[in-house]
Amino acid sequence: MPTTAAPERATLARGTDVEVPGLGTVLVLTLSQEDGSDRPCALGPRGVAHLEGAVAAAGDRARAGDIGAVVLTGTGRTFLAGADLSVIRAADEPAQVRELAEAGHRVVAALADLPVPTLAHLNGAALGGGLEVALACAYRTAAPGVQAIGLPETYLGLLPGWGGCTLLPRLIGPEAALTVILDNPARGNRVLDARAALAIGLVDAVVPAALAPALDWLRRVVAGEVDVPRRVPAPTSPGRLDPADDAEWLAAVDARHEAARARAAGGAPAPLRALRTVAASRTRTRAESFAVEDEALVDLVMTDELRAGLYAFDLLARRGRHPAGRPEGAPPAEIRSVGVVGAGLMAGQLALLLARSLHVPVTMRDLDDERARRGLAAVHDQVDRLVAGGRLGPDEAAQLLPLLRATTDLADLAGADLVVEAVFEDLDVKRRVFAELETVVGPRAVLATNTSALSVTAMADGLAHPERVVGLHFFNPVAQMPLVEVVRAARTDEPTSAAAFAVAAACRKSAVAVADAPGFVVNRLLVRLLGEVLGALEEGTTVADADRALVPMGLPMGPFQLLALVGPAVAEHVLVTLRRALGDRYPDSPGLARVVREGRSIVAAAGRPGASSPVDPTIGELFGSRRVREPLDAAGLLGRVRHALAEETALLLEEEVVGDAGDVDLAMVLGAGWPLHNGGLTPYLDRTGAAEEVTGRRFHPPGEASVPRRD
């Protein structure tokens, strides 16, 4: 049976006549929820039909001379959030998608063809189809506080299919348009605020949020007091007002073709399809270009990749705000000061994040004066870089710096309500740290470890109060990575766990509750993946085959780049640790040990390795300790990795390391950059058949993160 959508919360366009000297009667269409709630407005079939009817009626009145202008605006903090994704998620036939796409285009065309001046006043967020509706108006204004203007469709696996690929390049030029359509979604779904939208011509003016200033601005434009060219293209031609010549248009497309092609090879077809749609619109009439958008939208919506992306997007929204496994009844302990044991790179990052987020004193402690001094200086350098980059104001920096200090005296942590250890990844060292801390901190202080793989329960063994020990596994770089694994040890109590979740929330991180198991979730799965690649190298798979094997998975970087980023020594340490804890499915790698011992570089990169860092092919000579007659080629290694990940994920769920497959996907998206178009990990394993081949079942029922199928 097909998946059914929840009843549509229809958006209505409520009309009000406003008399404006110089304009006459202005019809104001206010987009709002049918039930009067303040939920963001989105357009499903009923909402589109209502807006289409309202615009048609406005056209009749305009042609009769009853109104002199039409203004669209929204309510609350939203102008219009775009198409109703629940409708798209439930569509099980192409005709359903085509109907919604064509209806949206009819609305946009009708708005563009109104014979009176039209204005979209963006009182709040204008995203996706909401921004496309605004593009159909002759003019756009935005309130100063608007923070979210953009076309996020390619981030989700769609493309701007209500005119965005057609109208936006003609409005602001192809280079700026492709920045909004492709580049910004690829940069973590970046959006524009009102000032940034003004700078590129996406809006014509920034005016106060109230409607009256927008109406007065429109009056002055019509009176010729403000010079804003009408830049909407002619309704029946491909012509461009503020034109870009062919060379500029083609250059903007060509500059993005290779990146879009690479993403398509990694299983994300939307960016390339959007790029081709923009390219096609250059020589087509509006109607022809809208038809191209319709075809592209139908094709993309009817893919499992799009449904997996919507599943992951919904997962991020829901569990990002309400983490599964967070204690509901226990109030978290109040945190008035923080201690950080260690003053190295990770410790310094944690100290700065906690000081900025909790607004409390943070004291780093290390073993000698030189280490403590260097650590504090490094934190001050981080603050200076934030100020220089405009990410931290001078006043905030001046308030922040006095909160940060370093010491060698453990007694200086005595008053801390939370102490986070960030020392060398050695169980005995960490146990000694906690034993020492327990002699100085108060009885209610929370003791947290930032370990990435070691047993939190083992660290707490022997303490007088093991119930106050918890894992807070932040990812590197701490400021940028949005995930925290909250590790509940065998005796961690509810208030301690609640405090850990509260700290993660204060740091604006998404938390995933994990049981105390080797490697937790992210590292356990990533190291299993790397172990399969290293194991294949030991069996004779070439570096070239191993380098290209995982391209179809669309990962943020290949296995060799990931090894280089993590550091070969760290990777070897974690691999050995997990092998000891979990067995031979984490293979030993004499070749990796040689890389560490000989100090060899895995990739050729100056500074921090990145996704494009080329692999050093000579490292292949270090591997091959257990060659087989027919080593795996690229396709064979891809299959092995899929099967390994399916097995390890099933074990994670069987061992109740996490609550369900959604926690695995959330962790992999946020902690490892796993592609949204894969839905994280488990929908990908379902889609490729690996889940059923290994476990005999899917992780999700058909239609949950895939296209619903009719029986």
ChimeraX attribute file (.defattr): number of C-alpha atoms within 10 A of each C-alpha:
attribute: neighborCount
match mode: 1-to-1
recipient: residues
	/A:1	10
	/A:2	15
	/A:3	16
	/A:4	13
	/A:5	13
	/A:6	9
	/A:7	9
	/A:8	16
	/A:9	18
	/A:10	21
	/A:11	27
	/A:12	24
	/A:13	24
	/A:14	17
	/A:15	18
	/A:16	12
	/A:17	13
	/A:18	16
	/A:19	13
	/A:20	16
	/A:21	11
	/A:22	13
	/A:23	20
	/A:24	15
	/A:25	18
	/A:26	24
	/A:27	23
	/A:28	23
	/A:29	22
	/A:30	19
	/A:31	23
	/A:32	26
	/A:33	21
	/A:34	15
	/A:35	11
	/A:36	10
	/A:37	12
	/A:38	12
	/A:39	14
	/A:40	20
	/A:41	30
	/A:42	27
	/A:43	26
	/A:44	23
	/A:45	20
	/A:46	15
	/A:47	24
	/A:48	23
	/A:49	20
	/A:50	19
	/A:51	22
	/A:52	21
	/A:53	14
	/A:54	18
	/A:55	22
	/A:56	16
	/A:57	11
	/A:58	25
	/A:59	21
	/A:60	15
	/A:61	14
	/A:62	20
	/A:63	13
	/A:64	9
	/A:65	12
	/A:66	15
	/A:67	21
	/A:68	20
	/A:69	25
	/A:70	25
	/A:71	23
	/A:72	23
	/A:73	23
	/A:74	24
	/A:75	20
	/A:76	14
	/A:77	19
	/A:78	24
	/A:79	30
	/A:80	29
	/A:81	22
	/A:82	24
	/A:83	24
	/A:84	19
	/A:85	15
	/A:86	16
	/A:87	19
	/A:88	19
	/A:89	24
	/A:90	20
	/A:91	22
	/A:92	20
	/A:93	16
	/A:94	15
	/A:95	11
	/A:96	15
	/A:97	23
	/A:98	19
	/A:99	14
	/A:100	25
	/A:101	23
	/A:102	17
	/A:103	18
	/A:104	27
	/A:105	25
	/A:106	20
	/A:107	23
	/A:108	23
	/A:109	20
	/A:110	19
	/A:111	25
	/A:112	22
	/A:113	18
	/A:114	21
	/A:115	17
	/A:116	20
	/A:117	22
	/A:118	25
	/A:119	25
	/A:120	26
	/A:121	30
	/A:122	32
	/A:123	27
	/A:124	27
	/A:125	30
	/A:126	30
	/A:127	25
	/A:128	26
	/A:129	27
	/A:130	24
	/A:131	27
	/A:132	27
	/A:133	25
	/A:134	28
	/A:135	26
	/A:136	28
	/A:137	26
	/A:138	22
	/A:139	24
	/A:140	25
	/A:141	28
	/A:142	31
	/A:143	23
	/A:144	17
	/A:145	17
	/A:146	22
	/A:147	19
	/A:148	19
	/A:149	27
	/A:150	26
	/A:151	30
	/A:152	26
	/A:153	22
	/A:154	26
	/A:155	28
	/A:156	22
	/A:157	27
	/A:158	26
	/A:159	31
	/A:160	26
	/A:161	29
	/A:162	32
	/A:163	28
	/A:164	27
	/A:165	30
	/A:166	30
	/A:167	26
	/A:168	25
	/A:169	25
	/A:170	23
	/A:171	24
	/A:172	21
	/A:173	22
	/A:174	25
	/A:175	19
	/A:176	17
	/A:177	24
	/A:178	21
	/A:179	15
	/A:180	25
	/A:181	28
	/A:182	24
	/A:183	19
	/A:184	19
	/A:185	20
	/A:186	15
	/A:187	10
	/A:188	10
	/A:189	17
	/A:190	17
	/A:191	20
	/A:192	20
	/A:193	19
	/A:194	24
	/A:195	19
	/A:196	14
	/A:197	23
	/A:198	17
	/A:199	11
	/A:200	14
	/A:201	15
	/A:202	27
	/A:203	24
	/A:204	18
	/A:205	22
	/A:206	22
	/A:207	22
	/A:208	15
	/A:209	18
	/A:210	11
	/A:211	16
	/A:212	13
	/A:213	16
	/A:214	25
	/A:215	24
	/A:216	16
	/A:217	18
	/A:218	25
	/A:219	20
	/A:220	15
	/A:221	16
	/A:222	16
	/A:223	12
	/A:224	10
	/A:225	11
	/A:226	12
	/A:227	11
	/A:228	13
	/A:229	12
	/A:230	13
	/A:231	18
	/A:232	21
	/A:233	23
	/A:234	14
	/A:235	14
	/A:236	11
	/A:237	13
	/A:238	20
	/A:239	17
	/A:240	19
	/A:241	16
	/A:242	16
	/A:243	17
	/A:244	18
	/A:245	12
	/A:246	11
	/A:247	9
	/A:248	14
	/A:249	18
	/A:250	15
	/A:251	13
	/A:252	20
	/A:253	18
	/A:254	13
	/A:255	11
	/A:256	18
	/A:257	16
	/A:258	12
	/A:259	13
	/A:260	21
	/A:261	16
	/A:262	17
	/A:263	21
	/A:264	17
	/A:265	15
	/A:266	19
	/A:267	17
	/A:268	29
	/A:269	23
	/A:270	29
	/A:271	28
	/A:272	23
	/A:273	23
	/A:274	27
	/A:275	22
	/A:276	17
	/A:277	23
	/A:278	27
	/A:279	21
	/A:280	16
	/A:281	22
	/A:282	23
	/A:283	14
	/A:284	17
	/A:285	18
	/A:286	22
	/A:287	19
	/A:288	17
	/A:289	22
	/A:290	26
	/A:291	18
	/A:292	20
	/A:293	29
	/A:294	24
	/A:295	16
	/A:296	21
	/A:297	25
	/A:298	21
	/A:299	17
	/A:300	21
	/A:301	24
	/A:302	20
	/A:303	15
	/A:304	23
	/A:305	28
	/A:306	30
	/A:307	29
	/A:308	30
	/A:309	25
	/A:310	27
	/A:311	24
	/A:312	26
	/A:313	19
	/A:314	15
	/A:315	18
	/A:316	21
	/A:317	11
	/A:318	12
	/A:319	16
	/A:320	20
	/A:321	14
	/A:322	13
	/A:323	17
	/A:324	18
	/A:325	18
	/A:326	19
	/A:327	17
	/A:328	9
	/A:329	9
	/A:330	14
	/A:331	14
	/A:332	18
	/A:333	18
	/A:334	12
	/A:335	17
	/A:336	14
	/A:337	21
	/A:338	26
	/A:339	27
	/A:340	26
	/A:341	28
	/A:342	26
	/A:343	31
	/A:344	22
	/A:345	15
	/A:346	18
	/A:347	24
	/A:348	27
	/A:349	20
	/A:350	27
	/A:351	28
	/A:352	22
	/A:353	17
	/A:354	23
	/A:355	21
	/A:356	21
	/A:357	15
	/A:358	16
	/A:359	16
	/A:360	17
	/A:361	20
	/A:362	28
	/A:363	24
	/A:364	31
	/A:365	28
	/A:366	22
	/A:367	14
	/A:368	11
	/A:369	14
	/A:370	10
	/A:371	18
	/A:372	21
	/A:373	16
	/A:374	15
	/A:375	26
	/A:376	24
	/A:377	16
	/A:378	17
	/A:379	23
	/A:380	18
	/A:381	12
	/A:382	15
	/A:383	22
	/A:384	15
	/A:385	13
	/A:386	15
	/A:387	16
	/A:388	12
	/A:389	10
	/A:390	10
	/A:391	10
	/A:392	14
	/A:393	13
	/A:394	15
	/A:395	9
	/A:396	12
	/A:397	16
	/A:398	11
	/A:399	11
	/A:400	18
	/A:401	17
	/A:402	12
	/A:403	18
	/A:404	21
	/A:405	19
	/A:406	25
	/A:407	23
	/A:408	19
	/A:409	14
	/A:410	19
	/A:411	14
	/A:412	16
	/A:413	24
	/A:414	19
	/A:415	16
	/A:416	23
	/A:417	20
	/A:418	28
	/A:419	26
	/A:420	25
	/A:421	26
	/A:422	24
	/A:423	20
	/A:424	12
	/A:425	16
	/A:426	11
	/A:427	16
	/A:428	11
	/A:429	12
	/A:430	23
	/A:431	18
	/A:432	12
	/A:433	17
	/A:434	24
	/A:435	16
	/A:436	14
	/A:437	20
	/A:438	18
	/A:439	14
	/A:440	15
	/A:441	22
	/A:442	15
	/A:443	12
	/A:444	15
	/A:445	23
	/A:446	25
	/A:447	27
	/A:448	24
	/A:449	26
	/A:450	25
	/A:451	24
	/A:452	21
	/A:453	23
	/A:454	24
	/A:455	21
	/A:456	30
	/A:457	20
	/A:458	16
	/A:459	23
	/A:460	24
	/A:461	16
	/A:462	11
	/A:463	16
	/A:464	12
	/A:465	17
	/A:466	22
	/A:467	21
	/A:468	24
	/A:469	31
	/A:470	30
	/A:471	30
	/A:472	26
	/A:473	23
	/A:474	25
	/A:475	21
	/A:476	16
	/A:477	12
	/A:478	19
	/A:479	15
	/A:480	9
	/A:481	16
	/A:482	23
	/A:483	25
	/A:484	28
	/A:485	27
	/A:486	29
	/A:487	30
	/A:488	26
	/A:489	24
	/A:490	18
	/A:491	16
	/A:492	20
	/A:493	17
	/A:494	19
	/A:495	19
	/A:496	26
	/A:497	30
	/A:498	21
	/A:499	23
	/A:500	30
	/A:501	26
	/A:502	20
	/A:503	21
	/A:504	24
	/A:505	18
	/A:506	15
	/A:507	18
	/A:508	16
	/A:509	23
	/A:510	25
	/A:511	33
	/A:512	29
	/A:513	25
	/A:514	24
	/A:515	23
	/A:516	23
	/A:517	23
	/A:518	21
	/A:519	22
	/A:520	24
	/A:521	27
	/A:522	22
	/A:523	20
	/A:524	23
	/A:525	23
	/A:526	16
	/A:527	19
	/A:528	23
	/A:529	23
	/A:530	21
	/A:531	24
	/A:532	21
	/A:533	26
	/A:534	26
	/A:535	25
	/A:536	28
	/A:537	28
	/A:538	25
	/A:539	19
	/A:540	21
	/A:541	25
	/A:542	20
	/A:543	23
	/A:544	14
	/A:545	18
	/A:546	24
	/A:547	18
	/A:548	16
	/A:549	22
	/A:550	23
	/A:551	20
	/A:552	16
	/A:553	21
	/A:554	20
	/A:555	19
	/A:556	18
	/A:557	20
	/A:558	22
	/A:559	24
	/A:560	24
	/A:561	24
	/A:562	20
	/A:563	21
	/A:564	22
	/A:565	18
	/A:566	14
	/A:567	16
	/A:568	23
	/A:569	17
	/A:570	15
	/A:571	22
	/A:572	22
	/A:573	16
	/A:574	21
	/A:575	24
	/A:576	17
	/A:577	17
	/A:578	23
	/A:579	18
	/A:580	12
	/A:581	14
	/A:582	14
	/A:583	11
	/A:584	10
	/A:585	15
	/A:586	24
	/A:587	20
	/A:588	17
	/A:589	22
	/A:590	18
	/A:591	20
	/A:592	23
	/A:593	18
	/A:594	15
	/A:595	18
	/A:596	17
	/A:597	11
	/A:598	10
	/A:599	11
	/A:600	15
	/A:601	16
	/A:602	25
	/A:603	21
	/A:604	16
	/A:605	16
	/A:606	8
	/A:607	6
	/A:608	9
	/A:609	21
	/A:610	18
	/A:611	14
	/A:612	13
	/A:613	18
	/A:614	15
	/A:615	20
	/A:616	16
	/A:617	14
	/A:618	11
	/A:619	17
	/A:620	17
	/A:621	11
	/A:622	17
	/A:623	25
	/A:624	20
	/A:625	14
	/A:626	13
	/A:627	15
	/A:628	13
	/A:629	7
	/A:630	9
	/A:631	16
	/A:632	21
	/A:633	17
	/A:634	20
	/A:635	14
	/A:636	15
	/A:637	23
	/A:638	23
	/A:639	15
	/A:640	18
	/A:641	20
	/A:642	23
	/A:643	22
	/A:644	22
	/A:645	23
	/A:646	27
	/A:647	19
	/A:648	18
	/A:649	24
	/A:650	18
	/A:651	13
	/A:652	23
	/A:653	16
	/A:654	12
	/A:655	12
	/A:656	14
	/A:657	22
	/A:658	24
	/A:659	18
	/A:660	14
	/A:661	19
	/A:662	24
	/A:663	24
	/A:664	23
	/A:665	26
	/A:666	28
	/A:667	28
	/A:668	24
	/A:669	23
	/A:670	24
	/A:671	21
	/A:672	21
	/A:673	16
	/A:674	21
	/A:675	25
	/A:676	28
	/A:677	30
	/A:678	31
	/A:679	30
	/A:680	29
	/A:681	29
	/A:682	25
	/A:683	31
	/A:684	24
	/A:685	24
	/A:686	21
	/A:687	19
	/A:688	13
	/A:689	17
	/A:690	24
	/A:691	26
	/A:692	16
	/A:693	15
	/A:694	17
	/A:695	14
	/A:696	10
	/A:697	13
	/A:698	19
	/A:699	24
	/A:700	17
	/A:701	12
	/A:702	17
	/A:703	19
	/A:704	18
	/A:705	26
	/A:706	25
	/A:707	23
	/A:708	23
	/A:709	13
	/A:710	10
	/A:711	5
